[in-house]
Amino acid sequence: MGYLDTDRLKQVFFLTIIILLGCLLFWRSFEFLPGFLGALTLYILVRPLLFFLVHTRKWNRILTSVMLMIGSFIVILVPIGLMVNMLSSKVGYIASHSSELIASIKQIGDHVRLKTGLDLLSNANVDKVQGSIASFLPQFLGATFNTVTTILVMYFFLYFMLTGGEKMEASLMEYIPLKNENLGKLGKEIKGMVISNAVGIPLLAILQGIFSFIGYSIFGLNGALFWAVITGIMSVLPMVGSASVWVPIAIYLIISGQTWHGVGLGIYGIVIIVNLDNGFRLFFQKKVADVHPLITVFGVVVGVELFGFVGLIFGPLLISIFILLLRIYRDEFMSPRGEIEVIRK
């Protein structure tokens, strides 16, 4: 018995050291986590093509990896860069003309007060809006700088994942303490969730942006492209999503005297944009991975708080993986009656 107790004590001591060192390393390298997650996401997406070109077509591994990295940069990051550049110019214009914007907001508030009697935009609220506009530009520029840093770190990790993918996967298979069937389940569900989040969310944003741009152009909204981009970005939030943009725009058009344009945009939003949102989520996310809307909502909130803009994708993914690991733990270590199995010697 004494030998067993000593053996268990050594095991607990060793595991404690591993956990403490793991926590220390994770704490000190947390800022690199978004880049690592981005690299892992891209690796899962391009892995089938990588293996086909390297093992079937016998292409050079390093050249293929570099080619895939360049291709992903062109397909993913160039459009994002153009979008950020457009938003930066608009943000700069808003910051330099904030007084004119505040005057327009006050006019809208006066219109609302005259027509409805509601004082929605009081002086205190307008002062808050002005303060938010003044502080938004430095925050936006800082977020842009952080995103560039994250992209550089992401491609650093991605290069080593692409050039040594089999060794990395073999090491994970060896050191993750799970049964083979649960390892297969983990890999399959992570792949489905990555595709659902990393492909489904941007694709939905693009579709929402395109159809909202068509609607804004039809009903004569100035800056239709800019507002379409904002609508696409906001569409990643379930339930509220794109409606948080086109509904206030429709109300603004009605209040400013463009009644039929505002009513037409409202009908267009309800019939086209809302049904596109619901139909796409039902078809794509349920087809690829059964992601509950609440996971997406809380994932976006947590992800943006932790990782910034890239958290729109990684937040839901992390929560989905956490829930998946709980299910695997149940299957791996709990008996059918719900009791934790204790391994006895």
C-alpha positions as CSV (number, residue, x, y, z in Angstrom):
1,M,0.0,0.0,0.0
2,G,2.9,2.3,0.9
3,Y,4.4,1.7,-2.5
4,L,1.1,2.5,-4.3
5,D,0.7,5.7,-2.3
6,T,4.3,6.8,-3.1
7,D,3.7,6.0,-6.8
8,R,0.5,8.1,-6.8
9,L,2.2,10.9,-5.0
10,K,4.9,11.0,-7.6
11,Q,2.3,11.0,-10.4
12,V,0.3,13.9,-8.8
13,F,3.6,15.8,-8.2
14,F,4.6,15.3,-11.8
15,L,1.2,16.3,-13.2
16,T,1.2,19.4,-11.0
17,I,4.5,20.5,-12.4
18,I,3.2,19.9,-16.0
19,I,0.0,21.9,-15.3
20,L,1.8,24.8,-13.7
21,L,4.3,25.0,-16.5
22,G,1.5,24.7,-19.0
23,C,-0.4,27.6,-17.4
24,L,2.7,29.7,-17.2
25,L,3.5,29.2,-20.9
26,F,-0.1,29.8,-21.9
27,W,-0.3,33.0,-19.9
28,R,2.9,34.4,-21.4
29,S,2.0,33.4,-25.0
30,F,-1.7,34.2,-24.9
31,E,-1.2,37.2,-27.2
32,F,-0.1,34.7,-29.9
33,L,-3.2,32.6,-29.5
34,P,-5.3,34.3,-32.2
35,G,-2.5,33.8,-34.7
36,F,-2.2,30.2,-33.8
37,L,-6.0,29.6,-34.1
38,G,-6.0,31.4,-37.5
39,A,-3.1,29.2,-38.7
40,L,-4.9,26.0,-37.4
41,T,-8.1,27.1,-39.2
42,L,-6.3,27.7,-42.5
43,Y,-4.5,24.4,-42.1
44,I,-7.7,22.4,-41.7
45,L,-9.2,24.2,-44.7
46,V,-6.3,23.6,-47.1
47,R,-5.2,20.2,-45.7
48,P,-7.1,18.1,-48.3
49,L,-5.6,20.1,-51.1
50,L,-2.1,20.0,-49.6
51,F,-2.1,16.2,-49.2
52,F,-3.5,15.7,-52.7
53,L,-0.8,17.8,-54.3
54,V,2.1,16.4,-52.2
55,H,1.2,12.7,-52.0
56,T,-0.8,12.2,-55.2
57,R,0.8,14.7,-57.6
58,K,4.2,14.4,-55.9
59,W,4.7,18.2,-55.7
60,N,7.5,19.6,-53.6
61,R,6.3,20.0,-50.0
62,I,7.9,23.4,-49.3
63,L,6.9,24.9,-52.6
64,T,3.4,23.6,-52.3
65,S,3.1,25.1,-48.8
66,V,4.3,28.5,-49.9
67,M,1.9,28.4,-52.9
68,L,-1.0,27.7,-50.6
69,M,0.0,30.5,-48.2
70,I,0.2,32.9,-51.1
71,G,-3.2,31.7,-52.4
72,S,-4.8,32.1,-49.1
73,F,-3.4,35.6,-48.7
74,I,-4.8,36.6,-52.1
75,V,-8.2,35.0,-51.6
76,I,-8.8,36.0,-47.9
77,L,-6.6,38.9,-46.9
78,V,-6.5,41.1,-49.9
79,P,-10.3,41.7,-49.8
80,I,-10.1,42.2,-46.1
81,G,-7.3,44.7,-46.6
82,L,-9.4,46.6,-49.2
83,M,-12.3,46.7,-46.8
84,V,-10.2,48.0,-43.9
85,N,-8.7,50.6,-46.2
86,M,-12.2,51.8,-47.2
87,L,-13.4,51.8,-43.6
88,S,-10.3,53.7,-42.5
89,S,-11.0,56.5,-44.9
90,K,-14.6,56.8,-43.8
91,V,-13.5,56.7,-40.1
92,G,-11.0,59.4,-40.8
93,Y,-13.6,61.5,-42.5
94,I,-16.1,61.1,-39.7
95,A,-13.4,62.0,-37.1
96,S,-12.5,65.2,-39.0
97,H,-16.1,66.2,-39.5
98,S,-17.5,65.1,-36.2
99,S,-19.2,68.5,-35.6
100,E,-21.2,68.1,-38.8
101,L,-22.2,64.6,-37.9
102,I,-23.3,65.8,-34.4
103,A,-25.4,68.6,-36.1
104,S,-27.1,66.0,-38.3
105,I,-27.8,63.8,-35.3
106,K,-29.4,66.7,-33.5
107,Q,-31.5,67.4,-36.6
108,I,-32.7,63.8,-36.6
109,G,-33.5,64.2,-32.9
110,D,-35.5,67.3,-33.5
111,H,-37.5,65.5,-36.3
112,V,-38.3,62.6,-34.0
113,R,-39.3,65.0,-31.2
114,L,-41.7,67.0,-33.5
115,K,-43.3,63.9,-35.0
116,T,-43.5,61.6,-32.0
117,G,-43.0,63.8,-28.9
118,L,-40.1,61.5,-27.8
119,D,-36.8,63.0,-26.8
120,L,-34.6,60.1,-27.8
121,L,-31.5,62.3,-28.5
122,S,-31.1,64.5,-25.5
123,N,-28.1,66.7,-25.0
124,A,-26.6,64.2,-22.7
125,N,-26.9,61.4,-25.3
126,V,-25.5,63.6,-28.0
127,D,-22.5,64.4,-25.8
128,K,-21.9,60.7,-25.3
129,V,-22.1,60.1,-29.1
130,Q,-19.6,62.9,-29.6
131,G,-17.2,61.5,-27.0
132,S,-17.5,58.0,-28.6
133,I,-16.6,59.4,-32.0
134,A,-13.6,61.2,-30.7
135,S,-12.2,58.0,-29.0
136,F,-13.2,55.6,-31.8
137,L,-10.4,56.5,-34.3
138,P,-7.4,55.7,-32.0
139,Q,-9.1,52.4,-31.0
140,F,-9.8,51.5,-34.7
141,L,-6.2,52.2,-35.7
142,G,-4.9,50.2,-32.7
143,A,-7.2,47.3,-33.7
144,T,-5.9,47.5,-37.3
145,F,-2.3,47.3,-36.0
146,N,-3.1,44.3,-33.8
147,T,-4.8,42.6,-36.7
148,V,-1.6,43.0,-38.9
149,T,0.5,41.6,-36.1
150,T,-1.9,38.6,-35.8
151,I,-1.7,37.9,-39.5
152,L,2.1,37.8,-39.4
153,V,2.1,35.4,-36.5
154,M,-0.6,33.3,-38.2
155,Y,1.5,32.8,-41.4
156,F,4.5,32.0,-39.3
157,F,2.7,29.2,-37.6
158,L,1.0,28.1,-40.8
159,Y,4.3,27.6,-42.6
160,F,5.4,25.0,-40.0
161,M,2.0,23.4,-39.9
162,L,2.0,22.9,-43.7
163,T,5.5,21.7,-44.0
164,G,5.3,19.3,-41.0
165,G,1.5,18.4,-40.9
166,E,1.9,14.6,-40.6
167,K,4.4,14.8,-37.8
168,M,2.2,17.3,-35.9
169,E,-0.9,15.1,-36.3
170,A,1.0,12.0,-35.3
171,S,2.2,13.8,-32.1
172,L,-1.3,14.9,-31.2
173,M,-2.6,11.3,-31.7
174,E,0.2,10.0,-29.5
175,Y,-0.1,12.5,-26.6
176,I,-3.8,13.2,-26.4
177,P,-5.1,10.7,-23.8
178,L,-8.3,9.6,-25.6
179,K,-9.5,6.5,-27.3
180,N,-9.0,6.2,-31.0
181,E,-12.8,6.5,-31.7
182,N,-13.0,9.7,-29.6
183,L,-10.0,11.1,-31.3
184,G,-11.7,10.5,-34.7
185,K,-14.9,12.1,-33.4
186,L,-12.9,15.1,-32.1
187,G,-11.1,15.6,-35.4
188,K,-14.3,15.2,-37.5
189,E,-16.4,17.6,-35.3
190,I,-13.6,20.2,-35.1
191,K,-13.3,20.1,-38.9
192,G,-17.1,20.6,-39.3
193,M,-17.1,23.5,-36.8
194,V,-14.1,25.1,-38.5
195,I,-15.8,25.0,-41.9
196,S,-19.1,26.2,-40.3
197,N,-17.5,29.2,-38.6
198,A,-14.5,30.1,-40.8
199,V,-16.4,29.6,-44.1
200,G,-20.0,30.0,-43.2
201,I,-19.7,33.3,-41.2
202,P,-17.7,35.2,-43.9
203,L,-19.8,33.8,-46.7
204,L,-23.0,35.0,-44.9
205,A,-21.4,38.4,-44.4
206,I,-20.6,38.6,-48.1
207,L,-24.1,37.6,-49.2
208,Q,-25.7,40.0,-46.8
209,G,-23.3,42.8,-48.0
210,I,-24.2,42.1,-51.7
211,F,-28.0,42.0,-51.2
212,S,-28.0,45.0,-48.8
213,F,-25.9,47.0,-51.4
214,I,-28.5,46.2,-54.0
215,G,-31.3,47.4,-51.7
216,Y,-29.5,50.5,-50.6
217,S,-28.7,51.4,-54.3
218,I,-32.3,50.8,-55.3
219,F,-33.7,53.1,-52.6
220,G,-31.2,55.9,-53.2
221,L,-29.0,55.7,-50.0
222,N,-25.8,57.8,-50.2
223,G,-22.7,55.7,-49.4
224,A,-24.5,52.5,-50.3
225,L,-21.2,50.5,-50.5
226,F,-20.0,51.7,-47.1
227,W,-23.3,50.8,-45.4
228,A,-23.4,47.5,-47.2
229,V,-19.9,46.6,-45.7
230,I,-21.1,47.6,-42.3
231,T,-24.3,45.5,-42.8
232,G,-22.2,42.5,-43.8
233,I,-20.0,42.8,-40.7
234,M,-23.0,43.1,-38.4
235,S,-24.7,40.1,-40.0
236,V,-22.4,37.7,-38.1
237,L,-24.5,38.4,-35.0
238,P,-27.6,36.1,-34.9
239,M,-31.0,37.5,-34.3
240,V,-30.0,41.2,-34.4
241,G,-27.4,41.1,-37.0
242,S,-27.9,43.1,-40.2
243,A,-31.2,44.5,-38.9
244,S,-29.2,46.7,-36.6
245,V,-28.1,48.6,-39.7
246,W,-30.9,48.5,-42.3
247,V,-33.7,49.2,-39.8
248,P,-32.2,52.5,-38.5
249,I,-31.4,53.5,-42.1
250,A,-35.0,52.9,-43.2
251,I,-36.3,54.9,-40.2
252,Y,-33.8,57.7,-41.0
253,L,-35.1,57.8,-44.6
254,I,-38.7,58.0,-43.4
255,I,-37.9,60.8,-40.9
256,S,-35.9,62.8,-43.4
257,G,-38.9,63.0,-45.8
258,Q,-38.0,60.1,-48.1
259,T,-41.0,58.1,-46.9
260,W,-41.4,55.7,-49.8
261,H,-37.7,55.0,-50.0
262,G,-37.7,54.2,-46.3
263,V,-40.8,52.0,-46.4
264,G,-39.4,50.3,-49.5
265,L,-36.1,49.6,-47.8
266,G,-37.9,48.2,-44.8
267,I,-40.0,45.8,-46.9
268,Y,-36.9,44.8,-48.8
269,G,-35.1,44.1,-45.6
270,I,-37.9,42.0,-44.2
271,V,-38.5,40.0,-47.4
272,I,-35.0,39.6,-48.7
273,I,-32.3,40.3,-46.1
274,V,-34.0,38.6,-43.1
275,N,-35.0,35.5,-45.2
276,L,-31.5,35.3,-46.6
277,D,-30.1,35.3,-43.1
278,N,-32.4,32.7,-41.7
279,G,-32.3,30.5,-44.8
280,F,-28.5,30.5,-45.0
281,R,-28.0,29.7,-41.3
282,L,-30.6,26.9,-41.5
283,F,-29.1,25.4,-44.7
284,F,-25.3,25.9,-44.2
285,Q,-24.6,25.7,-40.5
286,K,-27.1,22.9,-39.9
287,K,-25.7,21.0,-42.9
288,V,-22.0,21.3,-42.0
289,A,-22.1,21.5,-38.2
290,D,-25.1,21.8,-35.9
291,V,-24.1,25.1,-34.3
292,H,-26.7,26.4,-31.9
293,P,-27.4,30.2,-32.3
294,L,-26.7,30.9,-28.7
295,I,-23.2,29.4,-29.2
296,T,-22.6,31.9,-32.0
297,V,-24.0,34.8,-29.9
298,F,-21.9,34.2,-26.8
299,G,-18.9,33.1,-28.9
300,V,-18.9,36.4,-30.8
301,V,-19.2,38.4,-27.5
302,V,-16.4,36.4,-25.8
303,G,-14.2,36.2,-28.9
304,V,-14.3,39.9,-29.7
305,E,-13.5,40.7,-26.0
306,L,-10.5,38.3,-26.1
307,F,-9.1,38.5,-29.6
308,G,-10.6,41.6,-31.2
309,F,-12.0,41.4,-34.8
310,V,-10.8,37.9,-35.5
311,G,-12.8,36.7,-32.4
312,L,-15.9,36.9,-34.6
313,I,-14.8,33.5,-36.0
314,F,-12.7,32.0,-33.2
315,G,-15.1,32.8,-30.3
316,P,-17.9,30.5,-31.5
317,L,-15.2,27.9,-32.4
318,L,-13.7,27.9,-28.9
319,I,-17.1,27.5,-27.2
320,S,-18.1,24.7,-29.7
321,I,-14.8,22.9,-28.9
322,F,-15.3,23.3,-25.2
323,I,-18.8,21.7,-25.4
324,L,-17.4,18.9,-27.6
325,L,-14.6,18.2,-25.1
326,L,-17.2,17.9,-22.3
327,R,-19.1,15.3,-24.4
328,I,-15.9,13.4,-25.1
329,Y,-15.0,13.5,-21.4
330,R,-18.5,12.0,-20.6
331,D,-18.0,9.2,-23.2
332,E,-14.4,8.6,-22.1
333,F,-14.5,8.6,-18.3
334,M,-18.1,8.3,-17.2
335,S,-20.2,5.2,-16.8
336,P,-23.7,4.9,-18.3
337,R,-25.2,5.8,-14.9
338,G,-23.3,9.2,-15.0
339,E,-20.7,8.2,-12.4
340,I,-17.0,9.0,-12.9
341,E,-15.1,5.8,-13.5
342,V,-12.2,5.3,-11.1
343,I,-9.3,3.2,-12.3
344,R,-8.3,0.8,-9.5
345,K,-5.2,-1.2,-9.5
